[in-house]
Amino acid sequence: MAEDKKTLVAPSLLASDFCDLKQELKKLAQADMLHLDIMDNHFVPNLTFGFPVIQAIRDNTKLPLDAHLMVERPEDYVQKLAEIGVEYISFHLEATVHSHRLLNQIKSLGIKAGVAINPGTAVSLLQPLLAEVDFVLLMSVNPGFGGQSFLPLVYDKLAYLAPYKKKHQFQIQVDGGVSDKNAKDLVQAGVDILVAGSFVFRGDYSEKIGLLK
C-alpha cells in the first residue's frame, strides 16, 4: 500500500469532454490531482483553455490543479493562476531564458514549481535548476496534442535524474502515452506522478485510474 500512496495519478483534462466538464470532474473523483495543459498556439500548435475555464474547473473540484504551461512568456500566467488557486505550475525550459527567476516567482506564491522539457531537449540542461525545483515534468510525446504514442527515450532521462532526485528530493512527472502497459515500469524508474489523458478518458474513468495506481 505504501508504494501506491507515493504514486499519484493526474488525468489530463485535454482528453476530456469540454462540453460537459462539470460531469467529467465528478467522474474523476478517484484521481489525486488534475493536469491542465495550457497551450497558446505559439509554443505548441494547439490552443486549449484560458483563465475563465480554469476558474470554472477550480470552482467545481477540490482536487489539486496542476497547470502545465505550454506557452510563450509563461511568466505572464503565474500571478493569475495563483489567484485562481492552482497548486502546481510547470513551465517549459525551452520557453523562457529566465527559468531560475520564474521558479522562485512561482514558489514565492506558495505553489509547487516545476520545469518541463520536450522529448528532443537534453535532460542535462535541467542540472543547474534541480536544487530549486519541486518537480520535473518529462514529456514522453511531443507536446501539443493528445493520443500520441509513448516515446521510450524518457527512460534514459529518468536514469540521469535518479541521483539528483535522491539528493534534492524533487518529484518527477511523466506526460504522454502513459497507460497500464508502462505505468509500472515508469514508477520503478522513479516517476511519482503519472499524467494520463486518452487512457483514462476511454472507458470507465475510476477503473482506468485504479489500473494506473
mmCIF file of the C-alpha atoms, coordinates in Angstrom:
data_MODEL
# 
_entry.id   MODEL 
# 
loop_
_atom_site.group_PDB 
_atom_site.id 
_atom_site.type_symbol 
_atom_site.label_atom_id 
_atom_site.label_alt_id 
_atom_site.label_comp_id 
_atom_site.label_asym_id 
_atom_site.label_entity_id 
_atom_site.label_seq_id 
_atom_site.pdbx_PDB_ins_code 
_atom_site.Cartn_x 
_atom_site.Cartn_y 
_atom_site.Cartn_z 
_atom_site.occupancy 
_atom_site.B_iso_or_equiv 
_atom_site.pdbx_formal_charge 
_atom_site.auth_seq_id 
_atom_site.auth_comp_id 
_atom_site.auth_asym_id 
_atom_site.auth_atom_id 
_atom_site.pdbx_PDB_model_num 
ATOM 1   C CA . MET A 1 1   ? 0.000   0.000  0.000   1.00 0.00 ? 1   MET A CA 1 
ATOM 2   C CA . ALA A 1 2   ? 2.822   2.418  0.764   1.00 0.00 ? 2   ALA A CA 1 
ATOM 3   C CA . GLU A 1 3   ? 4.066   2.230  -2.817  1.00 0.00 ? 3   GLU A CA 1 
ATOM 4   C CA . ASP A 1 4   ? 0.604   3.095  -4.136  1.00 0.00 ? 4   ASP A CA 1 
ATOM 5   C CA . LYS A 1 5   ? 0.394   6.203  -1.963  1.00 0.00 ? 5   LYS A CA 1 
ATOM 6   C CA . LYS A 1 6   ? 3.655   7.510  -3.376  1.00 0.00 ? 6   LYS A CA 1 
ATOM 7   C CA . THR A 1 7   ? 2.421   7.300  -6.952  1.00 0.00 ? 7   THR A CA 1 
ATOM 8   C CA . LEU A 1 8   ? -0.075  9.989  -7.916  1.00 0.00 ? 8   LEU A CA 1 
ATOM 9   C CA . VAL A 1 9   ? -2.386  9.820  -10.927 1.00 0.00 ? 9   VAL A CA 1 
ATOM 10  C CA . ALA A 1 10  ? -3.167  13.088 -12.701 1.00 0.00 ? 10  ALA A CA 1 
ATOM 11  C CA . PRO A 1 11  ? -5.726  12.773 -15.512 1.00 0.00 ? 11  PRO A CA 1 
ATOM 12  C CA . SER A 1 12  ? -5.118  15.317 -18.270 1.00 0.00 ? 12  SER A CA 1 
ATOM 13  C CA . LEU A 1 13  ? -8.272  17.310 -18.960 1.00 0.00 ? 13  LEU A CA 1 
ATOM 14  C CA . LEU A 1 14  ? -7.116  17.884 -22.528 1.00 0.00 ? 14  LEU A CA 1 
ATOM 15  C CA . ALA A 1 15  ? -8.692  14.489 -23.276 1.00 0.00 ? 15  ALA A CA 1 
ATOM 16  C CA . SER A 1 16  ? -11.981 15.250 -21.502 1.00 0.00 ? 16  SER A CA 1 
ATOM 17  C CA . ASP A 1 17  ? -15.343 16.301 -22.934 1.00 0.00 ? 17  ASP A CA 1 
ATOM 18  C CA . PHE A 1 18  ? -15.109 20.088 -22.814 1.00 0.00 ? 18  PHE A CA 1 
ATOM 19  C CA . CYS A 1 19  ? -18.866 20.394 -23.364 1.00 0.00 ? 19  CYS A CA 1 
ATOM 20  C CA . ASP A 1 20  ? -19.566 18.512 -20.131 1.00 0.00 ? 20  ASP A CA 1 
ATOM 21  C CA . LEU A 1 21  ? -16.671 19.450 -17.851 1.00 0.00 ? 21  LEU A CA 1 
ATOM 22  C CA . LYS A 1 22  ? -18.760 19.566 -14.676 1.00 0.00 ? 22  LYS A CA 1 
ATOM 23  C CA . GLN A 1 23  ? -19.797 15.930 -15.060 1.00 0.00 ? 23  GLN A CA 1 
ATOM 24  C CA . GLU A 1 24  ? -16.297 14.953 -16.183 1.00 0.00 ? 24  GLU A CA 1 
ATOM 25  C CA . LEU A 1 25  ? -14.874 16.360 -12.959 1.00 0.00 ? 25  LEU A CA 1 
ATOM 26  C CA . LYS A 1 26  ? -17.327 14.312 -10.899 1.00 0.00 ? 26  LYS A CA 1 
ATOM 27  C CA . LYS A 1 27  ? -16.210 11.145 -12.674 1.00 0.00 ? 27  LYS A CA 1 
ATOM 28  C CA . LEU A 1 28  ? -12.573 11.890 -11.815 1.00 0.00 ? 28  LEU A CA 1 
ATOM 29  C CA . ALA A 1 29  ? -13.066 11.793 -8.045  1.00 0.00 ? 29  ALA A CA 1 
ATOM 30  C CA . GLN A 1 30  ? -10.583 8.902  -7.682  1.00 0.00 ? 30  GLN A CA 1 
ATOM 31  C CA . ALA A 1 31  ? -7.745  10.978 -9.172  1.00 0.00 ? 31  ALA A CA 1 
ATOM 32  C CA . ASP A 1 32  ? -5.052  12.538 -6.998  1.00 0.00 ? 32  ASP A CA 1 
ATOM 33  C CA . MET A 1 33  ? -4.819  15.764 -8.992  1.00 0.00 ? 33  MET A CA 1 
ATOM 34  C CA . LEU A 1 34  ? -5.904  17.200 -12.335 1.00 0.00 ? 34  LEU A CA 1 
ATOM 35  C CA . HIS A 1 35  ? -3.459  18.119 -15.077 1.00 0.00 ? 35  HIS A CA 1 
ATOM 36  C CA . LEU A 1 36  ? -4.262  21.227 -17.127 1.00 0.00 ? 36  LEU A CA 1 
ATOM 37  C CA . ASP A 1 37  ? -2.472  21.548 -20.469 1.00 0.00 ? 37  ASP A CA 1 
ATOM 38  C CA . ILE A 1 38  ? -2.483  25.282 -21.149 1.00 0.00 ? 38  ILE A CA 1 
ATOM 39  C CA . MET A 1 39  ? -1.483  25.955 -24.773 1.00 0.00 ? 39  MET A CA 1 
ATOM 40  C CA . ASP A 1 40  ? -1.273  29.285 -26.614 1.00 0.00 ? 40  ASP A CA 1 
ATOM 41  C CA . ASN A 1 41  ? -0.967  28.144 -30.275 1.00 0.00 ? 41  ASN A CA 1 
ATOM 42  C CA . HIS A 1 42  ? 2.532   29.662 -30.370 1.00 0.00 ? 42  HIS A CA 1 
ATOM 43  C CA . PHE A 1 43  ? 4.807   27.495 -28.250 1.00 0.00 ? 43  PHE A CA 1 
ATOM 44  C CA . VAL A 1 44  ? 2.841   24.459 -29.460 1.00 0.00 ? 44  VAL A CA 1 
ATOM 45  C CA . PRO A 1 45  ? 0.488   24.186 -32.465 1.00 0.00 ? 45  PRO A CA 1 
ATOM 46  C CA . ASN A 1 46  ? -2.719  23.995 -30.457 1.00 0.00 ? 46  ASN A CA 1 
ATOM 47  C CA . LEU A 1 47  ? -4.965  26.253 -28.369 1.00 0.00 ? 47  LEU A CA 1 
ATOM 48  C CA . THR A 1 48  ? -6.710  24.885 -25.303 1.00 0.00 ? 48  THR A CA 1 
ATOM 49  C CA . PHE A 1 49  ? -8.290  26.862 -22.473 1.00 0.00 ? 49  PHE A CA 1 
ATOM 50  C CA . GLY A 1 50  ? -7.684  30.096 -20.629 1.00 0.00 ? 50  GLY A CA 1 
ATOM 51  C CA . PHE A 1 51  ? -8.349  31.579 -17.219 1.00 0.00 ? 51  PHE A CA 1 
ATOM 52  C CA . PRO A 1 52  ? -12.196 31.536 -17.253 1.00 0.00 ? 52  PRO A CA 1 
ATOM 53  C CA . VAL A 1 53  ? -12.259 27.774 -17.901 1.00 0.00 ? 53  VAL A CA 1 
ATOM 54  C CA . ILE A 1 54  ? -9.570  27.155 -15.275 1.00 0.00 ? 54  ILE A CA 1 
ATOM 55  C CA . GLN A 1 55  ? -11.610 29.194 -12.796 1.00 0.00 ? 55  GLN A CA 1 
ATOM 56  C CA . ALA A 1 56  ? -14.691 27.089 -13.614 1.00 0.00 ? 56  ALA A CA 1 
ATOM 57  C CA . ILE A 1 57  ? -12.666 23.928 -13.022 1.00 0.00 ? 57  ILE A CA 1 
ATOM 58  C CA . ARG A 1 58  ? -11.424 25.295 -9.699  1.00 0.00 ? 58  ARG A CA 1 
ATOM 59  C CA . ASP A 1 59  ? -14.994 26.115 -8.659  1.00 0.00 ? 59  ASP A CA 1 
ATOM 60  C CA . ASN A 1 60  ? -16.137 22.546 -9.342  1.00 0.00 ? 60  ASN A CA 1 
ATOM 61  C CA . THR A 1 61  ? -13.420 20.368 -7.812  1.00 0.00 ? 61  THR A CA 1 
ATOM 62  C CA . LYS A 1 62  ? -11.406 20.158 -4.621  1.00 0.00 ? 62  LYS A CA 1 
ATOM 63  C CA . LEU A 1 63  ? -8.646  18.154 -6.317  1.00 0.00 ? 63  LEU A CA 1 
ATOM 64  C CA . PRO A 1 64  ? -5.251  19.880 -6.645  1.00 0.00 ? 64  PRO A CA 1 
ATOM 65  C CA . LEU A 1 65  ? -4.791  21.547 -10.032 1.00 0.00 ? 65  LEU A CA 1 
ATOM 66  C CA . ASP A 1 66  ? -1.537  21.077 -11.937 1.00 0.00 ? 66  ASP A CA 1 
ATOM 67  C CA . ALA A 1 67  ? -1.089  23.790 -14.578 1.00 0.00 ? 67  ALA A CA 1 
ATOM 68  C CA . HIS A 1 68  ? 1.326   22.792 -17.347 1.00 0.00 ? 68  HIS A CA 1 
ATOM 69  C CA . LEU A 1 69  ? 2.235   25.945 -19.259 1.00 0.00 ? 69  LEU A CA 1 
ATOM 70  C CA . MET A 1 70  ? 2.966   25.110 -22.890 1.00 0.00 ? 70  MET A CA 1 
ATOM 71  C CA . VAL A 1 71  ? 3.126   28.779 -23.767 1.00 0.00 ? 71  VAL A CA 1 
ATOM 72  C CA . GLU A 1 72  ? 5.469   31.565 -24.724 1.00 0.00 ? 72  GLU A CA 1 
ATOM 73  C CA . ARG A 1 73  ? 6.068   34.029 -21.860 1.00 0.00 ? 73  ARG A CA 1 
ATOM 74  C CA . PRO A 1 74  ? 4.920   31.666 -19.085 1.00 0.00 ? 74  PRO A CA 1 
ATOM 75  C CA . GLU A 1 75  ? 5.753   34.365 -16.544 1.00 0.00 ? 75  GLU A CA 1 
ATOM 76  C CA . ASP A 1 76  ? 2.631   36.250 -17.710 1.00 0.00 ? 76  ASP A CA 1 
ATOM 77  C CA . TYR A 1 77  ? 0.361   33.450 -16.447 1.00 0.00 ? 77  TYR A CA 1 
ATOM 78  C CA . VAL A 1 78  ? 1.656   32.782 -12.965 1.00 0.00 ? 78  VAL A CA 1 
ATOM 79  C CA . GLN A 1 79  ? 0.002   35.519 -10.912 1.00 0.00 ? 79  GLN A CA 1 
ATOM 80  C CA . LYS A 1 80  ? -3.463  34.868 -12.320 1.00 0.00 ? 80  LYS A CA 1 
ATOM 81  C CA . LEU A 1 81  ? -3.119  31.109 -11.829 1.00 0.00 ? 81  LEU A CA 1 
ATOM 82  C CA . ALA A 1 82  ? -2.130  31.772 -8.227  1.00 0.00 ? 82  ALA A CA 1 
ATOM 83  C CA . GLU A 1 83  ? -5.241  33.892 -7.744  1.00 0.00 ? 83  GLU A CA 1 
ATOM 84  C CA . ILE A 1 84  ? -7.406  31.095 -9.160  1.00 0.00 ? 84  ILE A CA 1 
ATOM 85  C CA . GLY A 1 85  ? -5.853  28.662 -6.707  1.00 0.00 ? 85  GLY A CA 1 
ATOM 86  C CA . VAL A 1 86  ? -3.775  26.140 -8.633  1.00 0.00 ? 86  VAL A CA 1 
ATOM 87  C CA . GLU A 1 87  ? -1.364  24.086 -6.530  1.00 0.00 ? 87  GLU A CA 1 
ATOM 88  C CA . TYR A 1 88  ? 1.266   23.132 -9.141  1.00 0.00 ? 88  TYR A CA 1 
ATOM 89  C CA . ILE A 1 89  ? 2.707   25.131 -12.051 1.00 0.00 ? 89  ILE A CA 1 
ATOM 90  C CA . SER A 1 90  ? 5.245   23.876 -14.570 1.00 0.00 ? 90  SER A CA 1 
ATOM 91  C CA . PHE A 1 91  ? 6.739   25.818 -17.464 1.00 0.00 ? 91  PHE A CA 1 
ATOM 92  C CA . HIS A 1 92  ? 8.964   24.709 -20.320 1.00 0.00 ? 92  HIS A CA 1 
ATOM 93  C CA . LEU A 1 93  ? 12.684  25.245 -20.114 1.00 0.00 ? 93  LEU A CA 1 
ATOM 94  C CA . GLU A 1 94  ? 12.545  25.965 -23.852 1.00 0.00 ? 94  GLU A CA 1 
ATOM 95  C CA . ALA A 1 95  ? 10.056  28.839 -23.361 1.00 0.00 ? 95  ALA A CA 1 
ATOM 96  C CA . THR A 1 96  ? 11.983  31.247 -21.146 1.00 0.00 ? 96  THR A CA 1 
ATOM 97  C CA . VAL A 1 97  ? 15.519  32.498 -20.654 1.00 0.00 ? 97  VAL A CA 1 
ATOM 98  C CA . HIS A 1 98  ? 14.791  33.335 -17.001 1.00 0.00 ? 98  HIS A CA 1 
ATOM 99  C CA . SER A 1 99  ? 13.942  29.891 -15.678 1.00 0.00 ? 99  SER A CA 1 
ATOM 100 C CA . HIS A 1 100 ? 15.579  30.335 -12.270 1.00 0.00 ? 100 HIS A CA 1 
ATOM 101 C CA . ARG A 1 101 ? 13.761  33.623 -11.660 1.00 0.00 ? 101 ARG A CA 1 
ATOM 102 C CA . LEU A 1 102 ? 10.446  32.115 -12.722 1.00 0.00 ? 102 LEU A CA 1 
ATOM 103 C CA . LEU A 1 103 ? 10.885  29.107 -10.425 1.00 0.00 ? 103 LEU A CA 1 
ATOM 104 C CA . ASN A 1 104 ? 11.383  31.430 -7.488  1.00 0.00 ? 104 ASN A CA 1 
ATOM 105 C CA . GLN A 1 105 ? 8.411   33.582 -8.507  1.00 0.00 ? 105 GLN A CA 1 
ATOM 106 C CA . ILE A 1 106 ? 6.131   30.535 -8.506  1.00 0.00 ? 106 ILE A CA 1 
ATOM 107 C CA . LYS A 1 107 ? 7.458   29.264 -5.181  1.00 0.00 ? 107 LYS A CA 1 
ATOM 108 C CA . SER A 1 108 ? 7.072   32.709 -3.584  1.00 0.00 ? 108 SER A CA 1 
ATOM 109 C CA . LEU A 1 109 ? 3.325   32.402 -4.227  1.00 0.00 ? 109 LEU A CA 1 
ATOM 110 C CA . GLY A 1 110 ? 3.143   29.148 -2.254  1.00 0.00 ? 110 GLY A CA 1 
ATOM 111 C CA . ILE A 1 111 ? 2.804   26.995 -5.377  1.00 0.00 ? 111 ILE A CA 1 
ATOM 112 C CA . LYS A 1 112 ? 4.862   23.925 -6.224  1.00 0.00 ? 112 LYS A CA 1 
ATOM 113 C CA . ALA A 1 113 ? 7.148   24.859 -9.122  1.00 0.00 ? 113 ALA A CA 1 
ATOM 114 C CA . GLY A 1 114 ? 8.244   22.540 -11.912 1.00 0.00 ? 114 GLY A CA 1 
ATOM 115 C CA . VAL A 1 115 ? 10.217  22.651 -15.128 1.00 0.00 ? 115 VAL A CA 1 
ATOM 116 C CA . ALA A 1 116 ? 9.153   20.665 -18.191 1.00 0.00 ? 116 ALA A CA 1 
ATOM 117 C CA . ILE A 1 117 ? 11.232  19.567 -21.169 1.00 0.00 ? 117 ILE A CA 1 
ATOM 118 C CA . ASN A 1 118 ? 10.282  18.285 -24.589 1.00 0.00 ? 118 ASN A CA 1 
ATOM 119 C CA . PRO A 1 119 ? 11.460  14.876 -25.862 1.00 0.00 ? 119 PRO A CA 1 
ATOM 120 C CA . GLY A 1 120 ? 14.167  16.472 -28.012 1.00 0.00 ? 120 GLY A CA 1 
ATOM 121 C CA . THR A 1 121 ? 15.651  18.541 -25.175 1.00 0.00 ? 121 THR A CA 1 
ATOM 122 C CA . ALA A 1 122 ? 18.677  17.178 -23.321 1.00 0.00 ? 122 ALA A CA 1 
ATOM 123 C CA . VAL A 1 123 ? 17.810  16.443 -19.695 1.00 0.00 ? 123 VAL A CA 1 
ATOM 124 C CA . SER A 1 124 ? 21.270  17.620 -18.652 1.00 0.00 ? 124 SER A CA 1 
ATOM 125 C CA . LEU A 1 125 ? 20.116  21.203 -19.308 1.00 0.00 ? 125 LEU A CA 1 
ATOM 126 C CA . LEU A 1 126 ? 17.997  20.917 -16.170 1.00 0.00 ? 126 LEU A CA 1 
ATOM 127 C CA . GLN A 1 127 ? 21.003  20.254 -13.941 1.00 0.00 ? 127 GLN A CA 1 
ATOM 128 C CA . PRO A 1 128 ? 21.512  23.888 -12.759 1.00 0.00 ? 128 PRO A CA 1 
ATOM 129 C CA . LEU A 1 129 ? 17.863  24.024 -11.599 1.00 0.00 ? 129 LEU A CA 1 
ATOM 130 C CA . LEU A 1 130 ? 17.470  20.689 -9.841  1.00 0.00 ? 130 LEU A CA 1 
ATOM 131 C CA . ALA A 1 131 ? 18.275  22.072 -6.398  1.00 0.00 ? 131 ALA A CA 1 
ATOM 132 C CA . GLU A 1 132 ? 15.386  24.534 -6.780  1.00 0.00 ? 132 GLU A CA 1 
ATOM 133 C CA . VAL A 1 133 ? 12.552  22.589 -8.426  1.00 0.00 ? 133 VAL A CA 1 
ATOM 134 C CA . ASP A 1 134 ? 9.676   20.899 -6.619  1.00 0.00 ? 134 ASP A CA 1 
ATOM 135 C CA . PHE A 1 135 ? 9.154   18.640 -9.613  1.00 0.00 ? 135 PHE A CA 1 
ATOM 136 C CA . VAL A 1 136 ? 10.380  17.880 -13.123 1.00 0.00 ? 136 VAL A CA 1 
ATOM 137 C CA . LEU A 1 137 ? 7.947   17.139 -15.960 1.00 0.00 ? 137 LEU A CA 1 
ATOM 138 C CA . LEU A 1 138 ? 9.321   14.890 -18.686 1.00 0.00 ? 138 LEU A CA 1 
ATOM 139 C CA . MET A 1 139 ? 7.327   14.875 -21.905 1.00 0.00 ? 139 MET A CA 1 
ATOM 140 C CA . SER A 1 140 ? 7.118   11.385 -23.370 1.00 0.00 ? 140 SER A CA 1 
ATOM 141 C CA . VAL A 1 141 ? 5.375   12.679 -26.510 1.00 0.00 ? 141 VAL A CA 1 
ATOM 142 C CA . ASN A 1 142 ? 5.878   15.860 -28.483 1.00 0.00 ? 142 ASN A CA 1 
ATOM 143 C CA . PRO A 1 143 ? 3.557   18.397 -26.832 1.00 0.00 ? 143 PRO A CA 1 
ATOM 144 C CA . GLY A 1 144 ? 0.501   19.854 -28.489 1.00 0.00 ? 144 GLY A CA 1 
ATOM 145 C CA . PHE A 1 145 ? -1.956  17.017 -28.972 1.00 0.00 ? 145 PHE A CA 1 
ATOM 146 C CA . GLY A 1 146 ? -3.266  14.050 -27.011 1.00 0.00 ? 146 GLY A CA 1 
ATOM 147 C CA . GLY A 1 147 ? -3.414  10.433 -28.128 1.00 0.00 ? 147 GLY A CA 1 
ATOM 148 C CA . GLN A 1 148 ? 0.219   10.114 -29.244 1.00 0.00 ? 148 GLN A CA 1 
ATOM 149 C CA . SER A 1 149 ? 2.442   7.077  -28.778 1.00 0.00 ? 149 SER A CA 1 
ATOM 150 C CA . PHE A 1 150 ? 4.801   6.880  -25.804 1.00 0.00 ? 150 PHE A CA 1 
ATOM 151 C CA . LEU A 1 151 ? 8.473   7.629  -26.540 1.00 0.00 ? 151 LEU A CA 1 
ATOM 152 C CA . PRO A 1 152 ? 10.760  5.239  -24.598 1.00 0.00 ? 152 PRO A CA 1 
ATOM 153 C CA . LEU A 1 153 ? 13.637  7.734  -24.656 1.00 0.00 ? 153 LEU A CA 1 
ATOM 154 C CA . VAL A 1 154 ? 12.180  9.078  -21.414 1.00 0.00 ? 154 VAL A CA 1 
ATOM 155 C CA . TYR A 1 155 ? 13.742  6.141  -19.541 1.00 0.00 ? 155 TYR A CA 1 
ATOM 156 C CA . ASP A 1 156 ? 17.254  7.443  -20.240 1.00 0.00 ? 156 ASP A CA 1 
ATOM 157 C CA . LYS A 1 157 ? 16.207  10.817 -18.814 1.00 0.00 ? 157 LYS A CA 1 
ATOM 158 C CA . LEU A 1 158 ? 14.810  9.141  -15.715 1.00 0.00 ? 158 LEU A CA 1 
ATOM 159 C CA . ALA A 1 159 ? 18.104  7.315  -15.220 1.00 0.00 ? 159 ALA A CA 1 
ATOM 160 C CA . TYR A 1 160 ? 20.007  10.609 -15.488 1.00 0.00 ? 160 TYR A CA 1 
ATOM 161 C CA . LEU A 1 161 ? 17.744  12.282 -12.928 1.00 0.00 ? 161 LEU A CA 1 
ATOM 162 C CA . ALA A 1 162 ? 17.849  9.448  -10.383 1.00 0.00 ? 162 ALA A CA 1 
ATOM 163 C CA . PRO A 1 163 ? 20.898  10.579 -8.360  1.00 0.00 ? 163 PRO A CA 1 
ATOM 164 C CA . TYR A 1 164 ? 19.755  14.213 -8.393  1.00 0.00 ? 164 TYR A CA 1 
ATOM 165 C CA . LYS A 1 165 ? 16.291  13.195 -7.235  1.00 0.00 ? 165 LYS A CA 1 
ATOM 166 C CA . LYS A 1 166 ? 17.778  11.297 -4.327  1.00 0.00 ? 166 LYS A CA 1 
ATOM 167 C CA . LYS A 1 167 ? 19.886  14.309 -3.356  1.00 0.00 ? 167 LYS A CA 1 
ATOM 168 C CA . HIS A 1 168 ? 17.306  17.086 -3.805  1.00 0.00 ? 168 HIS A CA 1 
ATOM 169 C CA . GLN A 1 169 ? 14.036  15.212 -3.166  1.00 0.00 ? 169 GLN A CA 1 
ATOM 170 C CA . PHE A 1 170 ? 12.007  16.587 -6.087  1.00 0.00 ? 170 PHE A CA 1 
ATOM 171 C CA . GLN A 1 171 ? 9.140   14.715 -7.729  1.00 0.00 ? 171 GLN A CA 1 
ATOM 172 C CA . ILE A 1 172 ? 9.065   13.515 -11.338 1.00 0.00 ? 172 ILE A CA 1 
ATOM 173 C CA . GLN A 1 173 ? 6.062   13.624 -13.647 1.00 0.00 ? 173 GLN A CA 1 
ATOM 174 C CA . VAL A 1 174 ? 5.814   11.870 -16.992 1.00 0.00 ? 174 VAL A CA 1 
ATOM 175 C CA . ASP A 1 175 ? 3.229   13.055 -19.509 1.00 0.00 ? 175 ASP A CA 1 
ATOM 176 C CA . GLY A 1 176 ? 2.349   11.401 -22.813 1.00 0.00 ? 176 GLY A CA 1 
ATOM 177 C CA . GLY A 1 177 ? 1.265   7.915  -23.800 1.00 0.00 ? 177 GLY A CA 1 
ATOM 178 C CA . VAL A 1 178 ? 1.007   6.750  -20.189 1.00 0.00 ? 178 VAL A CA 1 
ATOM 179 C CA . SER A 1 179 ? -1.157  3.648  -19.703 1.00 0.00 ? 179 SER A CA 1 
ATOM 180 C CA . ASP A 1 180 ? -1.380  0.456  -17.681 1.00 0.00 ? 180 ASP A CA 1 
ATOM 181 C CA . LYS A 1 181 ? 1.167   -1.018 -20.121 1.00 0.00 ? 181 LYS A CA 1 
ATOM 182 C CA . ASN A 1 182 ? 4.030   1.225  -18.968 1.00 0.00 ? 182 ASN A CA 1 
ATOM 183 C CA . ALA A 1 183 ? 2.912   2.653  -15.601 1.00 0.00 ? 183 ALA A CA 1 
ATOM 184 C CA . LYS A 1 184 ? 4.703   0.028  -13.505 1.00 0.00 ? 184 LYS A CA 1 
ATOM 185 C CA . ASP A 1 185 ? 7.982   0.434  -15.404 1.00 0.00 ? 185 ASP A CA 1 
ATOM 186 C CA . LEU A 1 186 ? 7.769   4.217  -15.081 1.00 0.00 ? 186 LEU A CA 1 
ATOM 187 C CA . VAL A 1 187 ? 7.175   4.085  -11.347 1.00 0.00 ? 187 VAL A CA 1 
ATOM 188 C CA . GLN A 1 188 ? 10.067  1.644  -10.908 1.00 0.00 ? 188 GLN A CA 1 
ATOM 189 C CA . ALA A 1 189 ? 12.247  4.081  -12.881 1.00 0.00 ? 189 ALA A CA 1 
ATOM 190 C CA . GLY A 1 190 ? 11.422  6.888  -10.434 1.00 0.00 ? 190 GLY A CA 1 
ATOM 191 C CA . VAL A 1 191 ? 8.192   8.525  -11.606 1.00 0.00 ? 191 VAL A CA 1 
ATOM 192 C CA . ASP A 1 192 ? 5.999   9.942  -8.826  1.00 0.00 ? 192 ASP A CA 1 
ATOM 193 C CA . ILE A 1 193 ? 3.152   11.456 -10.853 1.00 0.00 ? 193 ILE A CA 1 
ATOM 194 C CA . LEU A 1 194 ? 1.600   9.715  -13.861 1.00 0.00 ? 194 LEU A CA 1 
ATOM 195 C CA . VAL A 1 195 ? -0.153  12.126 -16.216 1.00 0.00 ? 195 VAL A CA 1 
ATOM 196 C CA . ALA A 1 196 ? -2.624  10.242 -18.400 1.00 0.00 ? 196 ALA A CA 1 
ATOM 197 C CA . GLY A 1 197 ? -5.127  11.560 -20.913 1.00 0.00 ? 197 GLY A CA 1 
ATOM 198 C CA . SER A 1 198 ? -6.546  9.255  -23.560 1.00 0.00 ? 198 SER A CA 1 
ATOM 199 C CA . PHE A 1 199 ? -6.060  6.141  -21.435 1.00 0.00 ? 199 PHE A CA 1 
ATOM 200 C CA . VAL A 1 200 ? -8.224  7.473  -18.593 1.00 0.00 ? 200 VAL A CA 1 
ATOM 201 C CA . PHE A 1 201 ? -10.939 9.055  -20.726 1.00 0.00 ? 201 PHE A CA 1 
ATOM 202 C CA . ARG A 1 202 ? -11.665 5.982  -22.837 1.00 0.00 ? 202 ARG A CA 1 
ATOM 203 C CA . GLY A 1 203 ? -13.849 3.729  -20.710 1.00 0.00 ? 203 GLY A CA 1 
ATOM 204 C CA . ASP A 1 204 ? -14.648 3.818  -17.005 1.00 0.00 ? 204 ASP A CA 1 
ATOM 205 C CA . TYR A 1 205 ? -12.578 6.643  -15.514 1.00 0.00 ? 205 TYR A CA 1 
ATOM 206 C CA . SER A 1 206 ? -12.392 5.206  -11.985 1.00 0.00 ? 206 SER A CA 1 
ATOM 207 C CA . GLU A 1 207 ? -11.390 1.809  -13.319 1.00 0.00 ? 207 GLU A CA 1 
ATOM 208 C CA . LYS A 1 208 ? -8.652  3.295  -15.505 1.00 0.00 ? 208 LYS A CA 1 
ATOM 209 C CA . ILE A 1 209 ? -7.277  5.387  -12.631 1.00 0.00 ? 209 ILE A CA 1 
ATOM 210 C CA . GLY A 1 210 ? -7.306  2.255  -10.470 1.00 0.00 ? 210 GLY A CA 1 
ATOM 211 C CA . LEU A 1 211 ? -5.325  0.349  -13.099 1.00 0.00 ? 211 LEU A CA 1 
ATOM 212 C CA . LEU A 1 212 ? -2.645  3.042  -13.107 1.00 0.00 ? 212 LEU A CA 1 
ATOM 213 C CA . LYS A 1 213 ? -2.420  3.021  -9.328  1.00 0.00 ? 213 LYS A CA 1 
# 
